[in-house]
Amino acid sequence: MFDTLYECFWSERLWLPVGLTWADLEDKEGRVYAKASHLYVTLPYALAFLLIRYLFERWIATPLAVSAGIKQRIYLKAEENSVLEFYYATQCRNPAQADIDGLSKKSSLSTRQVERWFRRRRRQDRPGILKKFTEASWRFVFYLSAFIGGMVALHDTMLESQYWYYVLEMSFYGCLLFSVAFDVKRKDFKEQIIHHLATLVLLSFSWCANYIRVGTLVMLIHDASDVLLESAKLFNYAKWEKTCKTLFVLFAIVFMVTRLIIFPFWLIHCTWVYPVLYYPAFFGYYFFNTMLVVLLCLHIFWAYLILRMIRKFMFGTLTKDERSDNEEEDGDESSSTQDEVEQRHKPAGPLVADKYDENGGTRSLSPPENICWSKTVC
């Protein structure tokens, strides 16, 4: 069974045009061809990237953020409540009023206390500016390094340099897939997953089918705009608004040129038109171009978001990334101060009910331990 599936998957009619066989791609006469076995190392490399990222964010990006004046906001934590926590984890993060009434009866809390608990619980899961800064720092460093390495690999026609470019890029996108559970969630989360998977499939197929030159170009034009995007995020988190706006404009220009002009009208045109002049169309030809079109559709979707940001940017109403997941954000933020004020003025146990001592003096009251007097911490 396994042997049959293996033979079907590596069928020459799927991967190669008519007239070519895998024997034609065997190393001989000093020529070295790309092989699928070359890519097996990407899995352990992706895991290694997770470790490198952790060390980078902890020992480099975090001190850099602190030096830039970025502080982590600390919110009051929701009190432990198994009933509400189970509902939050399995049902909904923002329950309707009818559900709040039911949870109030089950948890023996008032409806106002249940609403406050869910507000605080949502804020606990919301990533702070420090986390966003460290994540953007990691991506900026990689995209910049990858872009420089891609230019070198494109200039160098040797297979070895292109091999390492492929391996590092595929390992990085594999790392992104592994880290989706704890990365910052945005509105285009599903599109990002599709993009990462399409990129990995596209790169794997282009390597195995020996479309290495095109694969290198595809990675290069993607990294060109990603460098500017991540750098704009960094300056945005650091409150350098003028620098951020300048970089964002440059990013928008580079994105439109590389992904909506060069990518479809040069790269896809070459992969769609010229191969059939030499070989009859085969499955790999259609599959490869289909994956390129999937990426193009994602580019169009992101271009729409960028144009929306540009419109808000021109009219002075742009305050955050259009891809940010702003679900309940405004409501939670507006109630944050209210919760803290209520907590500070909440009776601190029986001492408040009888705040005068026997001699008519006032007792020295200590604030509850769970009060967070400072809203920021370095």
C-alpha positions, 0 to 999 in steps of 0.5 A: 500500500505504501509503495503504491502511494509512493510510486503514484506520488513520485510519478514522472507524469505528475512532476516532469513533462513528457520525454523526461524521467527522473534518470535525466536528473541524476547527478552526472558529468559534474552536474548536480541536480536538486532532489527532494531529499535535500529538503528533509533538513527543513523540519529540524531547522524550523524547530531550531528557528523556534529556539533562536527566536525565543533567545532573540526576543528575550535577550535582544528584542526586549532590551531594545524595546525597553531602551525605546521606551516601550512598556508592557501594560499590566491589567488586573487579572480575572479571579479564578472561577471554573464555571466562567473559565470553562465557558470562556474556553469552550463557548464564547469570549463575549457572551450575550446578555442571556448567557450572562444571566445564566452564568450569573446564577451558575457562578453565584455572581452578579451580572455586573461581576460576570461582565467584569470578569469577561472583560478582564479575561479578554484583556489577559489574552490580548497581546501587549505592545512589547510582545508585538515589538519583539515579534516584529523585530524577529521578522524584520531581522530575518526578512532583511537577512533573507533579502540580502541572501536572496540577492546573493543567491540570485546573482550566484548561479551555483546550486549551493547558495540557492539551496541554503536560501531555499532551506532557510526560507522554508524553515522560517515559514515552517517556524511560523506555522509552528508558532501560530498558537502564541503569535499575535492574532490578526484579522487575516489569520486564516489568510496567513495560514493559507499563505504559509502553506501555499509558500511551503508547497510552492517552494517544495515543488519548485525545488523538486521540479527544478524550477529553482530560478523562479522560486528564488525570484518569488521569495525575493520579491516577497522579502523586499516589501516585508522588510519595510512592513516590519520596520514600519511596525517597529517605529509605530510601536516606538511612537516614531510617527513620522518615520513610521508613516514614511516607511509605510508609504515606501512599503505600499509602493514596493508592495504594489510594484513587486506583488501586483505588477512584477509578480503577475506580469513578469513571473507568472507570465514567464511560468505560464507562457514559455514552458509550453513552447518547449514541452507539452503542458503537464500536471506539474505545470498547472499545479505550479501556476495554480499555487502562484495564482493563489498567492496572487489572490492573497496579494490582492486581498492585502492590497485592499487592506493597504489601500484602506489604510492609505485612505485613512492615512490621507485623511488622518484617521489611521490609528492602527494596522487594518489587520489588527484583531480589534474585536471588543477592543474599544469596549474593553479599553474604555472599561479598563479604567472604570474597573480599576477605579472600582477595585481601588474603592472596593471595601477591603474586608471587615476593616472598612465596615468598622474603620474607627478603633476603640479610641476614636482614631482611624485604623491604617488600612492596607490596600488589597493585594490584587490592586495594580496601582501602576498601569505600566511596568518596564 
